[in-house]
């Protein structure tokens, strides 16, 4: 009798579910929702105290038909997820603000929502122009401890990057 068994390793992933610019007084703020899942190797590293740095990158360009797109703005922000063994708390740090959680799932939920990030001044865009926005989130492997950086090179377990999420901005600065 021949028996075939398949073992599937859980895959880490980041998926951008949606993103939008919100009109504020003199600027636009970005709101986005992510779906983030960690595989066993990444969860184990977090639980052993390895901090994970996530980089969120945003860009607005003015598309040109026969030439390179004009870059209007490119900006980024960092999030750090870590585990503090003494307090048994998961910590999410962003812009000098640190929030603690009892479970990794709760901390992951915090990473999955980006709100009110000022990304674009209204003075940077012109009325009636069409712009293209792009958003990307990834694990910043350069911030991993050096021993893990070596392991992360070419490893599926540590390649945690979203697909680029792109959308057209047509109604800005009416």
N, C-alpha and C positions, 0 to 999 in steps of 0.2 A: 504494500500500500504506500502511495506517495502522498505526503502531506506538504503543502506549501503554506508558509506563514509569512505575513508581511508585518514589518514593524515600522510604524510611521512616527518619526520624531516630530514633536510639536514645533511649529515654525514661528519665529518671532516676526512681527510685522507692524508697520505703521500705515494706516490708510487715512487719507484726508477725506472726510465725508462731505464737508461743505465749507465754504469760506465766503465772506462778504465784507465789503467796506461800508462802514456806517458814517454818515455825514454828521460831523460835529462842528462847532463854531468856525474855527479857522483851519480845521484839519479833517482827515479821514482816519478812522480807527478800524482795525481789523478784528473780526470775530471769526473763529474757526472751530470746527469739531473734528477730532481725530478718533480713530479706533486703533488702540495700541494693544498688542499682545506680546508676551514674553515667553520664550521657550525655557526649558528646564535649566539650561546652562546659565542663562542670564538671571533667572530667579535665584539660582544658587549663589551666583556671584554677588548679587544685591544682599542676600541674607548673610553673606560672609563679610559684609562691610565695604564692598567695592562700590564707590560712587559712580553713577552713570550720568554723563552730561549729554543733554539733547540740544541740538541747534535748530532753531526755526528760522528759515530764510524767506524773505519776501522781496519781490521786485516788480516794478512797474516800468514798462517800456512803451514808446510810441512807435508802432510798427510802420516800417517804410517798405514800399512795394519793390523798389529796385536797389535798395541799399541796406546797410545794417540798421537794425532798430536803434532808436535813440533811447539810452537809459535815462529814465527820469529819477528813479530812486531804487537803491538796493540797501536793505537793512537786515539785521538779524538780532535775535535775542536768545538767551540761554536759559535752560532749566536744568537743575541737578536733582537726581533722585538718589537717596542714600538711606542706609539703615544704621541707626544708633543702637548698638547692642545693650548698653547700660540701661537706657530708658525703654528699650524694646519698641521703638517708634520708627516709622518710616518718615523721612523728611523730604519735602519738595521745596527747593529754593529757586526763587526767580526775582530779579530786580531788588535784591536786598530783603525780600520778604521770605520768611521760612515758615512753612506750615507742617505740623506733625500729624501723623495718622497711625492708627493701631494696626491696620492691615496693608499689605502690598496692594490689594485691590482698590482700597480707598485712595492710596497715593497715586495709583495709575489713573484713576478717574480724574484727579486734579490735572494730570498731564494731558488729558484728552480734551480739555476745553481751554481755548485761548480767547480772552475777552478784552476789549478796549485797548488794544495795542496801537498807539499812535504811529502810523507808518508813512503818512503823506500830508504835507502842508498844501492847502488850496492854492498857494502862490506858485507851486511847482507845475501846475497844469493850466492848459488854455481851454477856453470855452469852445464847445463844438468839436473838439478833437476826440478821436477814439484811441483808447489805451488798452494794453494787455497786461494783466496781472498774473503773477506766478507765485506759488507757495510750495515750500518743501520743508519736511521735518526729518532729521536723521540723528542717529547716535553719533556723537563726536568721538571717534575712536582714538584721536590724538590725546584725549584727556583720560584715557584708561591708564592704569598702572602699566609700566613698561613690559612686564612679563605677559600681561594680557594683550598688549598691542601686538606682540609677535604672534600670539595665537590667533588674534582677530584677523590678521592679514590672510585673505583668501578663505576665511571660514564663513560658512552660511550662518552659523549660530550667532555671529556678531555683526552680520551685515544687516543693520536695521535702518532702512531708508525708505521713505514714502516715495511714491511716484510724484512727479511734478504735477501740481494741480494748477491749471490755467483757466482764466476766464477773461472775457472782454468787458471793458469799462466804457460804456457809451454815454451815460447821463451825468458825468461828473461836471461840476462847476457850471451849471446851466445859467 
